[in-house]
């Protein structure tokens, strides 16, 4: 049994302003992998060879975060709203692999030196930052929304594997309603460099700009036809690190066709 309470206060000092604050507790239950799994990360030749593996731990408990939030919304004119929020999150019992005692292992053959790491509730830390957003109804048929996020992460002790989040992100989205139930949409995103935390030997993921464009036609209230294009500025780019640096998945440019029927 886990309790996840949340308390919120809302204050409207004027007709076009809102101030709010919240304190919440949330948990993340251990995955099957962190309880019972095994990951063979790397093999090094030698006499005997060396195998590095991560093991699950059935004694792992839920990770916990206490989140503190404070925000302000203002509508300076009827078609424009601005939001600003700050947050501070305190994490406890974060599951991470802890180095164990090396020993010989006979299976699988050949006999080898096993360097184990075991998932445990070994870390704590904080994240804090700010979020800014705006929504502008330029005309009756054209809408613009934008947002900016700044994030800072601190974990103790330094993580033995890469945990990364971009420090800055920005996005601007546009939606234009045309005659005959046609909508044109577009979005541009900026994602900051993703650099592994201290103590991790891994190449960073470079910052990138992503452009999406799309067209949607709704001939009836239940039928929707759309053609979205994603990642149009380059043919492919990486967005996240992986446990094996020699094998890296990159997100490619794509154009899709989509049919949605609601009934």
N, C-alpha and C positions, 0 to 999 in steps of 0.2 A: 504494500500500500504506500503510495506516494501522494502527498498533498501539494497542490500547486496554486496557492492563493494569489490574488492580485487585488490591489487597492488603488482606486483612481479618484482624483478630484478635478473638477472642471469649474472655471470661473470666467464669466463674461463681463468684464468691466464696462464695455460699451457694446453697442449693437453690432459693430463690425470687428470685434476683437475677442479672442478666446485664449485663455491661458490654462494649461493642464499639466498635471504631474501624475506619476504612477510608480508604484513599487510592486514587483512581481517576483515570484519564485517559479522556476521551471527546472525540469529534470530531463536527462537523456538516459534511457535504460541501456545496459550493455548489449551489444550485438552478439549474435551467435559466434561470429568470428573472434571477438574479444573474450568470449567465455571458453570456447572449445576448439578453436581453429589452430592451424599451423601454417605459417608462410615461410617457405625456403627462399631467403633473399639472395644469397650469393654463395659461390663456391670458389675457393682459392686452391690451386694445385700445390702439392707438397708431399712430404712423407711423414705422417699421413696427410691427405687433403683436409681442408677446413671448410665446414658448412656453417653459414650464419642463418639462424632461423628465429622466427617470432612465434611464441606459443600463447594460446588463450589461457585465461585464468577463471575457473568457475566461481571464485570468491569475489569477483569484481562487483561493486555496487554501482548504483546510478550516479552519474555526474550531476552536479547542481550548479545553478546560476541564480544569483539575486540581481535583478535588473532595476536600475533607478533611471527614470526618464523625466524630462521637463521640456515642454514645448509651448510655442506661441504662434497663433494664426491671426492674420489681419487681412481684411479686404479693403484696401484703400479706395478702390472704385468697384462698382458692381460686377464688372467682368474680370477682375484680377484678384487672385488670392495668393498670399505668401505664407509659407510655413517655415519655422525654424525649430529644431529640437536638438537637445544634447542628451547623451546617455552615458552611463557608467555601469559596467557589469562586473560582478565578482564571481569567479569560478572556483569550485572546490571539488576535489576528487576526480580530476580530469584523467581519463584512461590513456596511458602512454606506455611503450615498451621499456622495461628496466633490464639492464645487463645482468645476466646470471653467471654462474661458475662454469667455465668450459670443462668438457669431459669427452671421453671416447664414446662413440656410437657405432654399433656394428651393422645396423639396418637403416637405410638401404646400403647394399654393398657398393664399393669396398668400405672397410672400416675407416672411420674418419673422425677428426676432431670437431665436436659440436660446440659452437659459440652461441648460447641461447640468450634470447631476450623474451621477457614475459610481460604481457599486458597487465598493468596494475593501476589502481587509483593513486597515482604517484605525483600528480601535478596540481598546482593552483595558479591563479593569475587574475589579471584584469584586462578588460578591453574598454576603451572610452573613445568618444568622438562626437561628431555633429552631423546633422542632416539638414540640408536646405532644399526647399522645393517651391515651385511656382506654377500656377495654372492661369492661362490667359485665354479668354474667349475673344479672339481678335475680331471676328464677325459672327453672325448667326451660323455660319457654315464652316468656320475655320477655328481650330483649337490648337494651342501650343502648351506643352507641359515640359518642365525641366527640373532636374534635381542634381545635387552635389552632395557627396558623402566623403567624410574624412574619418579614418579609423586608425587607432593605435592599439597594439596588442603586446602584453607582457606576460610571460609564463615562467614559472619557477618549479624545478630547475630548468635549464635550457633543454628543449626537446631533443631527443636523440634521433628523431626523424623529422622530415620537413613538414612544417605547418605554415602555410602561407595565406595571406589575404592582401589584396591591393590596398595601399594606404589611401589613395584617392580614386574616386569614380565620378564621372559626369555623364549625363544623358540629356538629350533634347528630342522630343517627340512632336510630330505634327500630324493632324488629321483634318482632311478637307472633304466636305460633303459636296458631291456634284449632282447634277440632275440625273434622273432615271435610276435613283437608288445606287449610285456608284460612289465609293469612298476611296480616296488616295491617301496613303499613310507613309510616313517616313520617320526614321529615327537614326540619330548618330550617337555613338557611345565612345567615351574615352575611359580606358582602364589603365591604371598606373602599373609600374613595374612590380612584379611579385618576386620578392627576394626572400630566400630561406632565412629563418631565424638563426641567431648565433649558434655556432657549433656544428652546423650542417654543411657538408661539402656538396654543393649542388649548384648547377648553373641557374641563374635567375631567369624568369620569364619576362621578356621585354614588354614595355608598354605598347598599346596598340589603339588604333581608332577603327571602329566598326560602323559600317553604314548598311541599313536595311531599308528597302523600299517595297511597297506592295499596293495592289489594287483589289478592291472587293466589290462585287455586284450582288445585290439582294433583289432578285426578280420578284420574289414573293416573301411573305412574312416568315415562312418556314424554310426557305432555300437560300443558301449563301454560296457563292462561287468566288474564290480568291486565288491570286497568284502572288505569293510573297517571295522576295529575293533577299537573301541574308549574306552578310560578310562580302559585300560587293567590291570593296576597295582592294582586296588582294586575294590570290588564289588559295592561300592557306596560312595559318599562323597558330602557334601554341598559346594555350590559355591557362594551363596548369601543369605542375610537375608530376612525375610519376615515380614509383618506387625503383624502377630500373631506368637510369638515365639514358641508356643506349637505345631504349624503345620509347619514343615520345609520340603521342597522338596529337595531331594538329587539326584545327577546325577549318574546314574548306568552304569555299564559295558555293552557294547553292541557290537554285530557283525551283520552287515547288508549285504544284497545283493542288488545291484543296476544295472539296465539296462537303458542305455541312447541311444536313436535313434535320430539322427539329420537328418532332411530332409528339 
